[in-house]
Amino acid sequence: MSEKLTFEKAFARLVEISNILEDYENPLESSLKLYEEATKLRKFCEDFISNAKKTINKLNIDSKESTKTE
């Protein structure tokens, strides 16, 4: 059973992959696999941040509207 991926875990793994890829001693095939994993993690993080921004914007709009009606 795999753990649910969180933003924090995805970001930490991206940092880890970045550090590995900066070490030029890593074999090309391994680097390509890591790059592919990093691309998926980046997309996950971008989607998470996009959804978080939408939620924050909605909360701000709702908050402003409730303040107007008081």
N, C-alpha and C positions, 0 to 999 in steps of 0.2 A: 504494500500500500504506500503510495507516494504522498508526501506532504503537499499541502496546498501552497502554491507559489504566492508570495506576498511581494509588494513593491520593495520592501527592505531587503528581502532575500535575493530578488532579481538584481537589484542595484549592487548589492555586495558581490554577487557572482560576476557582474559586468566589470567591476573594479578588479576582481581577481583575474579574469580573463585578460583584461588590459595589461595587467602586470606581467602575465605569462607571455603575451604577445610582444611586449617590449624587450623580452629576453630573446635575442636573436638566435639562441642556440636551440630553440624549439624546432622540431622537424616540420617541413612544409605541410605534409598531410595532416598532422596534428593541429597545426595553426589554422588550416582551412576549416577543420571541424569546429574548432573554438570560435572562429569568426562566424560560422553559421549559427552556432549557439548564441553568440553575442547579438547577432542580428535579430533573432527571435526575442531575446530578453529586452533589447532596446525597444522593439515594437510593443511588448507587454508594458514596459514602463511609460512609453509615450501615451498609450491608450489609457493607462491608469491615471496619469496626470491630466489628460484631456477630460476624463470623466469627473475627476476631482474638481477641476475648474468649473465645469458645468454645474455641479452640485453647489459649489460656493456661490456662483452667480445667481442660481435659483434662490438660495437661502437669503442672499442680499436683497434680491427683488422682493421676496416674500416679506422680509423684515421691513423694508421701506413701505410696502403697501399696508402692513399692519400698523405702522407708526402713523400713517396718514389717516387711518380710520379711527384712531383713538382720540 
